[in-house]
Each structure stands twice: as C-alpha cells, then as structure tokens.
Amino acid sequence: MSTQPKRVLVLGGTVYLSHKIAALALERGHRVTVASRGASGEPPEGAEFVAIDRSVEGGVDALRGREFDAVFDVARIPAHVGPVLDALADGAGHWSFISSISAYAEHATVTDELYEPAPDDSTDPSVEVYGASKVAIENMVRDRLGDRALVTRPGLIVGAGDPVDRLGYWPLRFSEGGEILAPGPRERPVQWIDVEDYATWLLDAADAGLTGTFDAIGDHIGMEAFFDGIADALIEQGVLKERPDLTWVSQEFILEQEVTAWAGHESLGFWAPSPDYDGHGSRPSAPAVAAGLRLSTLATTIERWWNTNSAAPTLRAGLSRRREGELLAAWHGTEADAEALERYDRERSFKVPPPTAPPG
C-alpha cells in the first residue's frame, strides 16, 4: 500500500463509520478534510472541517473546485449526491461509496437482484425506500466516476461507537447474569462487519486503487454460535466466570409477543424472522476477502466494544429487564414477579432509552 500522504475527503466524518475512516486516515498521515453540517458530532482532532449542507441549494459550494486523492461518502439521499458529484467528481482520484446489502431486493435468499433505483432527485429519508435510494446513488457514482469508483455494500456494521447497537445489548446482558431470553431459531444465520475492519479496508482499497462492487461482510454463523462466541470472549476477558443461562424461545412465540426485530426500543438485536431474512444474513464474504478485507474474530470485536462502551453504556437497542421478565414468564406459563422486575430495572447497569427519531 502507498505510504505517501494523500488528500482525503470524508463526507460526514463525525459519526461512527465515517468518523472511524477519518480517524484512521489521520493515523496514516493523510491530510484529512471532513465535510458535514457538524450537527451530529465532532470530527477527529487534526482534520480540517468544512461546513456543508447538502439539503440546500449551493450548500456544497465550499468544496467546489477542490481536488482529493480519495473521497468517502455514506449518503442515503439521492438528491444530496448529485451536487457533490458536480462539485468534486472531476477532481477526485478515487471515490468510495458506502452502500448497503439492503440494496438487494430479496432478503430470504442470496440474490444479485437489486431494488429499482429511486429517482435521482428523491429526498425521501424513510426506511421503506432506503435500499432503492442506495441503488440510485450507486448508479450515480458509477456514471460519474467510471473506473475510479468503488461501491461496497456492508451488512450490519458493529463495534465501538455504534449508534444503533444491535451488538452491544448482548455482552452487557450476559454480564448481568440471571435467566436470559435467547431468540430462536438457534441456527438462524447472522453476520456482521466490524467497523474498524471495514474502515481499514476502505482506506487500503483507496491506496490500492481498488474499484468495482463488493459486499462488505464477514462470514455468517448461527445465532447459537454467535452467543457462544460472545460468552467465550467475555470469559476470556474475565467479565464472566461461567456461561450465561440462556432460555431459548421459539420464533413463533417471539412473533406472537410482537417483539421488535433487528434494533430499537424493546428489540432483540441481530434477530429477524427466519427464513424471511436468511439471505440477508448469508451474503458471501469471499470476494471482499480476496480483495483485501481482513476480518477480525468475534472475540476481538467484542473486546473492542467492551473496552470502549462498558464503563458508561447507554444503548439504542435491547429489551428492558421488565419486558424480558414478562416474556420469560409467559414462555414458562407463570406469573411475572413484579417486585423482582422493578428491582432489576432500578439496579440495571445500563439503560435502553425510549424510542426517538431513527438515526440518520
């Protein structure tokens, strides 16, 4: 890989993946510019900050005419991308667009079929058009950058700083002990990409001039193996002395109880109905690995998350202890112990806040 300092632009750069890209680029000695509204967080120390607002006419003029060796963009609104391409595409050496495996139209099986793209001028931020919007942006980037474009489609991005935190609920819940509700089926496939692994690969790819389209994802494993791996990591770190007490409940029960899938308030992170989402959790990792993606072990990902978040955890996902206790009681056909549930919630080491606006 090139060791020469590069002019790097990160569109965003203040939250999670884009912040990690900017921070790692600075560690490599690159000259890093972060361009955003600056409303969601702070850029890493040492980065140049340029205020832009993609939602207004002329909002990216501060970047017009500048040249960068590498550009990274995580946009999800098609109308926000055209003006940036107009301002920067001609002066960009390499352009990396972070798309999503949600661009695939079928989630029950592994397929290459994509959603029909949203209109290029779409400003719709809703989850319902997320995949179609990503497809539209992919096409816009390829049309303007040609053989200078890299499009990657990550699955669930997990790790330190995760604003959604599908992963974080589980190591923290395991650390609390007691009976833990585990969502079946045990063999349901799950997969993820560690945010540090992903950011590192994106920077390596820019250095190497890698282009094309790749899924950015690790190998898939079953839900039970996933929980075993988390437990093993926590035991190795000395957080746990013994394996957690898991009570596996059926998918039918979870659906009957209307438990939220994936993420959010009163949810079960990483769980989604099978087989409806089995393809979403089984994308092939081999092409990206062959192209230079280096995957950390689950133990390493858990260690990174724990060391960064466990001291003062506040999650945006997971079950309250009260809700979990009610579900376990219903599963066992017994009455929930109201006094115990109240005590659990009062003494809990972390909080899952009530629902708010979805993260951007």
N, C-alpha and C positions, 0 to 999 in steps of 0.2 A: 504494500500500500504506500501511497505517496506520503512523505513526511513534510512536504513543503506547506507553509501556511496558506490557507485558502480563504477567500471571501465567502462567507456562509450567511445566507438569509434564512431565518426561521419565521414563517408566517404564523404567529401565535407566540410560542416561546415562553409563556408564563404559567402554563398548567400541564402537569403530567407528562405525556409523551413528548410534546413539543418542547417543554422545559427541559426534559432529560436530553433531547437531541442537542439543544443549545449548550447545556452544561458540559456534555461530553465533548462537543466540538471545541469549546474553550479549553478543556483539559488537553486537547491535541495541539493546542497552539494556534488554532484558526482565529481569524478576525470575524467575530460573530455579530450580526445585526438581528435584532428581534423587532418585528413589526406587528403591532396589535393595538387595540383600543386601550389596553392597560387596565381594564376593569376587573379582570379575573385573578390577577396575581402579579408578582414582580418577576422581571427577567432575572436570570442568573447574574451574579456580580461579574463585571468585566465585559458584558455585552453592551453594544450600542442599542439604544431604544429609539425606535421611530414610531410615532403615533399615527395610526391609520384607522379609518372606519370604512369598512367595505360596504356598509349598508347605505351610504350617502354618495351622491354624485360628486366626483372629484376627491373622494375620501382616501384614495391611494396615490394621489399626486406627489406626495413626499418621496415616493420610491421611483417615480418616473425617470427613465434615463440612466439609472444606476446599473452597474454590472456586478454579477456574482458568479462565482465558480460553481456553487451548489445552492439550490433553493429547496426548501422542505415545506410542504403545505398539508394541512389536515382538514381543509374546508369541507363543509357538508351542504352549503347552499350554492347551487349553480350560479345564480346571479351575482354572487360575491367573487366569482373566479374570473370571469371574462375581463373585468377592468384590470385585475392583477396581471393576467397574461398580456394584455395590451401594453402595460407599463414595463414589463420585465422580460417577457419571453425571448426577445431578440438579444438580450444581453446576458442570458443565463447559460452557463456551460453545461449544467446537469440539473434536471428538475425531478424531484421525488414527490409523488402524490401518495398520501396515505388514504387508501380507500377502505374497504371492509368486506369480509366474507358475507355480509348482509346484502352485497350486490347480487348474490346468486338468488334466482327466483324460486328455487326448490330447496327446502331445508330437510326433508325427510330422507333424501338420498344424496349422495355426492354427484353433482352435475356441474356442467360448464355453462348451463343456460343462465343468462342474466335477466334482470328486470328490464323492461323497456325504459329507456332513459327519460328522466323528467325533462321538461323544456329548459333550454339554456338560461332563460330569464326567470326561472322559478325562484321564489323567495320563501317557499313553504318549508318551515323547520320541523314539521311533525314527524313522528316516528313512522307513521304509515308510508311516507314517501322517502324514507332515509336511504334505502337500497337503490331506488330509482335515481335519487339525487346523486349518489356516489357514482353510478354508472355514467350519468351525464357529464360529471366532472372528469372522470377518466377519459372520456372521448374528447373533451375539450383540450385536455392536457396533451393527449397524443396528437391531435390535429395540429396544435401549435408548436410542439417541441419535437415531434418526429422521433428520430433516433437519439435524442437527448433525454428522453422521458423514461422514468422508472415508476411503475404503478405496483404497489403492494397492497394486499388485502389481508389485514390482520383478523384473527379471531378475537377471543376475549383477551384483552391486554391487562395483565395483572402485575402487582408489585407495589413497592413503596410509592406513596403519593396518589394511589388510585382514588379518583373522586367518586367512583361508583361502588367499588369494593365488594365485588362478588366473592372474592377470595377471603378477605380479611375476617369475615364473620367466623369462619370455621376454626382457624387456630385459636382465636380468642375464646370461642365457645368451648373448645376442647380443654382449654386451660382452666375454665371454671369448674369442670368436673360435673358429677351428677349424671342423671339419665339424659341422653342427648338424642333428639329426633333426627334420624337419618332418612333421606328421601329415596325410596326405591324408584326404578329397579336398580339393583346393585351393579349390573353390567352396563348400564346406560353409558355411552361414550362421552367423555369430556376431554377438552383440550384447551390450551391457552398459549399465550406468548408472554414471556417475561419482558417488562417494559425496558429493562436495561439491555437485554439481549437484542431486542428489536431496534432500539436507538443505535446501538453499536453497529449492527448490520447495515442500517441505513447510511451511516457515515462511511463505513467500509465500502459500500456499494457506490457511493458518490466518488470516493477516492479512485475506485477501480473503473468508473465509467459504466457500471452495470446498467443495462436497460432491459425493457420487456415488462412482463406482468407475472407476478408471483403471489401465491397465498403465503402469508407470513404467520406461521403457526407451528406449534410443537406437535410431538406425537400424541395420539389420543390413547387414553386408558379408561377403564371402567370406573364408575363412581366409587365402588368399594376400594379399589386400588388407590384411587385419589385420596380417600380418607386415611387409608393405611400409610400412605406416603407422608401426609401431614403429621400423623401421630408419630411416625418414626423420626421425623425431623425435630419435633418438639421434645421427644425423649432424648435424642442426641444432644440437644441444646440444654437439657436439664430443666426444661419447663414442665414436663410431665414425668412422673415416676412410673406410670403404668398406662396401658392402652385405654382410650376412652370407652365409656359404657354406652354403646350405640344401640338404639332400638330402631330397627328398620321397619318402616311403614310402607304400605303399598302405594303405588301411583294412584290407584282408584280412590283410596282414602284421601290422598292429598288433593286430588281434583274435587272430590265431594266437599271437602272443607274449604275450597276456594283459596288455597294458599298461593301467593304470588310467585311466579317463576322468575328466574334469572337474577333480578336485583330489585332494590327498592324497599319501601317500608313493609314490614311483616312478610318478607320474602325468604326463599331458600336459594342462596347463591349457587350458581352452576347447575341447578336443576331446571329442566324443562321437560315437557311431556315427551315420552318415547312411544312410538317411533317418529313422531312428528318432527323432531329436531335431531334425529340421529345423524343425518348427513351434515348438519351444521357443526356437529362435534366430531366429525371424522374426516376432515379435509386432509389431503396428503401434505406431509411436511418435506418429503424428499427433494422436490425441485428447489425449494429455498435453501435447504441444507447444502445441496450440490452447488448452489450459487453463493455460498459463504456464510449462511446463517449458522451461528454456533449456539446450541441450546443448553441452557443451564439445567441442572437436575431440579426436581420439585423441592428437594431438601434445601438447595441454595436459594430458590425463590422464597420459600417460607422463612429462611433465616434472614434474608434481606428485608422482607416485610416486617417480621417480628422486631428486628433491631431498630427499625425506623418508626414503627407505629405503636408498639405495645405499651409504651410508657404513658401515653395520653390518647387512647383510642376513642375516636368518635366515627362511627360508620354510617354510610348511607344505605346500608342493606342489612338484612337479617331479621330474625324473629325476636320479639321481646320475650323475656322469660315467662311472662304471664301467658302469652299466646302459645308458646311452646308447651307449657304445662297443661293448658286446656286441650291441646291437640293430643298429647300423650295420654291424658286421662280418657279422652274419647276413644282412642285406639285400644286402650286396655278395658274399656267399658266400665270405668269407675268415675267417681266424682272428683273434680279438681280440688286440691287443698288450697282454699282461698288465702289462708294465713301464710302458708309457705310461699305461694306465688307473690304475695305482697312483699314478703321478706326478700325474696330473690331479686325483685325489681329494685328494691331500696338499696340492696347491698351490691348490686351488679357493678363490675369493674369497668364496663363500657356502656355507651349509650347509642341507641339507634334512634335518630330524631324522627319526628313525624314527617309525612310527605311534604315536599316543596316542589317548586318548578323543576323539571328534569334537567340534568346537567347538559351543558352545551357541548 
